[in-house]
Amino acid sequence: MNAAVWPYWSWVLPILGVTALWASGSGKRWGWLVGFVGQLLWVAYALASRQYGFLLSALAFAAIYARNYLHWRGDIPARRLSGQPCLPAQSADLPDTAATSLKPPTNKATRNS
C-alpha cells in the first residue's frame, strides 16, 4: 500500500499517540496498549512509504509501551490528579516513618534545664 493511497496517516497516528499519552498519564493502563498499537501502525507506515528510519523508532517506542503496560501501577498519577500526596505505598514490613517524622525533635540539653 502506498502512503499516498491512504491520506489519513497524518491524522490517525498523532491521534493514537496523543490518546495513549493522555490515557496513560491519567492512570489508565489501556493507554499503553493504544500506544503499542499506534507503533504497529508506524511500522506499517514506514514500510508503505519506504521511510525505513521510522522502523527503529517505532520498535523502540513499542518496546517501551509494552514494558510500561506490564509494569504499570496507575495509582501514582491518579493520586497526583486527585490532590493526594504521592507517597510510596506503605508495607506491613516497614515501619511507619510518616507519623514519626512529623514530631518535632527534642533537645535533651534544654529539657533538663
VEXFI-33724 format. One record per residue (C-alpha): residue number from 1; residue in three letters; x, y, z. Coordinates in nm, 3 decimals. Last residue first. Example, Ala and Ser with C-alpha at 12.3 -4.5 7.8 and 13.67 -1.06 7.14 Angstrom:
[2,SER,[1.367,-0.106,0.714]]
[1,ALA,[1.230,-0.450,0.780]]
This chain:
[113,SER,[1.747,2.285,8.245]]
[112,ASN,[1.696,1.916,8.166]]
[111,ARG,[1.481,1.971,7.855]]
[110,THR,[1.726,2.218,7.703]]
[109,ALA,[2.012,1.968,7.675]]
[108,LYS,[1.786,1.681,7.568]]
[107,ASN,[1.669,1.866,7.256]]
[106,THR,[1.360,1.702,7.122]]
[105,PRO,[1.293,1.692,6.751]]
[104,PRO,[0.946,1.794,6.642]]
[103,LYS,[0.718,1.503,6.552]]
[102,LEU,[0.622,1.487,6.184]]
[101,SER,[0.887,1.226,6.101]]
[100,THR,[0.734,0.980,6.346]]
[99,ALA,[0.398,0.961,6.169]]
[98,ALA,[0.548,0.928,5.821]]
[97,THR,[0.803,0.668,5.930]]
[96,ASP,[0.554,0.383,5.963]]
[95,PRO,[0.794,0.095,6.000]]
[94,LEU,[0.832,-0.137,5.700]]
[93,ASP,[0.714,-0.499,5.684]]
[92,ALA,[0.345,-0.408,5.665]]
[91,SER,[0.425,-0.205,5.355]]
[90,GLN,[0.323,0.151,5.290]]
[89,ALA,[0.287,0.255,4.927]]
[88,PRO,[0.525,0.528,4.823]]
[87,LEU,[0.395,0.879,4.876]]
[86,CYS,[0.231,1.084,4.606]]
[85,PRO,[0.026,1.322,4.817]]
[84,GLN,[-0.345,1.339,4.741]]
[83,GLY,[-0.463,1.619,4.512]]
[82,SER,[-0.681,1.394,4.299]]
[81,LEU,[-0.452,1.429,3.998]]
[80,ARG,[-0.146,1.319,4.197]]
[79,ARG,[-0.334,1.026,4.344]]
[78,ALA,[-0.435,0.909,3.995]]
[77,PRO,[-0.079,0.955,3.870]]
[76,ILE,[0.052,0.718,4.143]]
[75,ASP,[-0.237,0.467,4.143]]
[74,GLY,[-0.190,0.351,3.785]]
[73,ARG,[0.078,0.095,3.861]]
[72,TRP,[0.215,-0.003,3.523]]
[71,HIS,[0.487,-0.266,3.492]]
[70,LEU,[0.345,-0.476,3.206]]
[69,TYR,[0.196,-0.180,3.022]]
[68,ASN,[0.515,0.019,3.076]]
[67,ARG,[0.725,-0.259,2.919]]
[66,ALA,[0.492,-0.289,2.620]]
[65,TYR,[0.492,0.088,2.562]]
[64,ILE,[0.870,0.098,2.592]]
[63,ALA,[0.916,-0.189,2.346]]
[62,ALA,[0.671,-0.027,2.103]]
[61,PHE,[0.864,0.302,2.132]]
[60,ALA,[1.190,0.129,2.039]]
[59,LEU,[1.027,-0.063,1.752]]
[58,ALA,[0.863,0.254,1.618]]
[57,SER,[1.190,0.447,1.648]]
[56,LEU,[1.384,0.183,1.455]]
[55,LEU,[1.118,0.140,1.187]]
[54,PHE,[1.073,0.513,1.126]]
[53,GLY,[1.408,0.527,0.951]]
[52,TYR,[1.268,0.290,0.689]]
[51,GLN,[1.077,0.557,0.506]]
[50,ARG,[0.955,0.333,0.225]]
[49,SER,[0.608,0.490,0.248]]
[48,ALA,[0.432,0.157,0.296]]
[47,LEU,[0.709,0.013,0.514]]
[46,ALA,[0.734,0.314,0.742]]
[45,TYR,[0.355,0.347,0.757]]
[44,ALA,[0.313,-0.019,0.855]]
[43,VAL,[0.578,0.023,1.126]]
[42,TRP,[0.402,0.340,1.244]]
[41,LEU,[0.079,0.138,1.256]]
[40,LEU,[0.248,-0.110,1.488]]
[39,GLN,[0.359,0.188,1.694]]
[38,GLY,[0.000,0.302,1.730]]
[37,VAL,[-0.094,-0.043,1.857]]
[36,PHE,[0.167,-0.004,2.133]]
[35,GLY,[0.039,0.343,2.219]]
[34,VAL,[-0.316,0.213,2.248]]
[33,LEU,[-0.186,-0.067,2.470]]
[32,TRP,[-0.007,0.183,2.696]]
[31,GLY,[-0.329,0.382,2.728]]
[30,TRP,[-0.506,0.067,2.848]]
[29,ARG,[-0.343,0.114,3.188]]
[28,LYS,[-0.544,0.427,3.257]]
[27,GLY,[-0.379,0.643,3.523]]
[26,SER,[-0.448,0.980,3.364]]
[25,GLY,[-0.095,0.996,3.226]]
[24,SER,[-0.153,0.668,3.047]]
[23,ALA,[-0.481,0.790,2.898]]
[22,TRP,[-0.333,1.121,2.783]]
[21,LEU,[-0.021,0.957,2.640]]
[20,ALA,[-0.218,0.693,2.451]]
[19,THR,[-0.473,0.944,2.320]]
[18,VAL,[-0.192,1.172,2.200]]
[17,GLY,[-0.022,0.886,2.017]]
[16,LEU,[-0.342,0.749,1.864]]
[15,ILE,[-0.444,1.094,1.742]]
[14,PRO,[-0.091,1.150,1.609]]
[13,LEU,[-0.101,0.829,1.400]]
[12,VAL,[-0.458,0.861,1.273]]
[11,TRP,[-0.437,1.213,1.133]]
[10,SER,[-0.112,1.212,0.934]]
[9,TRP,[-0.181,0.857,0.819]]
[8,TYR,[-0.519,0.962,0.676]]
[7,PRO,[-0.404,1.002,0.315]]
[6,TRP,[-0.435,0.632,0.223]]
[5,VAL,[-0.325,0.594,-0.138]]
[4,ALA,[-0.039,0.844,-0.095]]
[3,ALA,[0.121,0.615,0.163]]
[2,ASN,[0.138,0.338,-0.099]]
[1,MET,[0.000,0.000,0.000]]
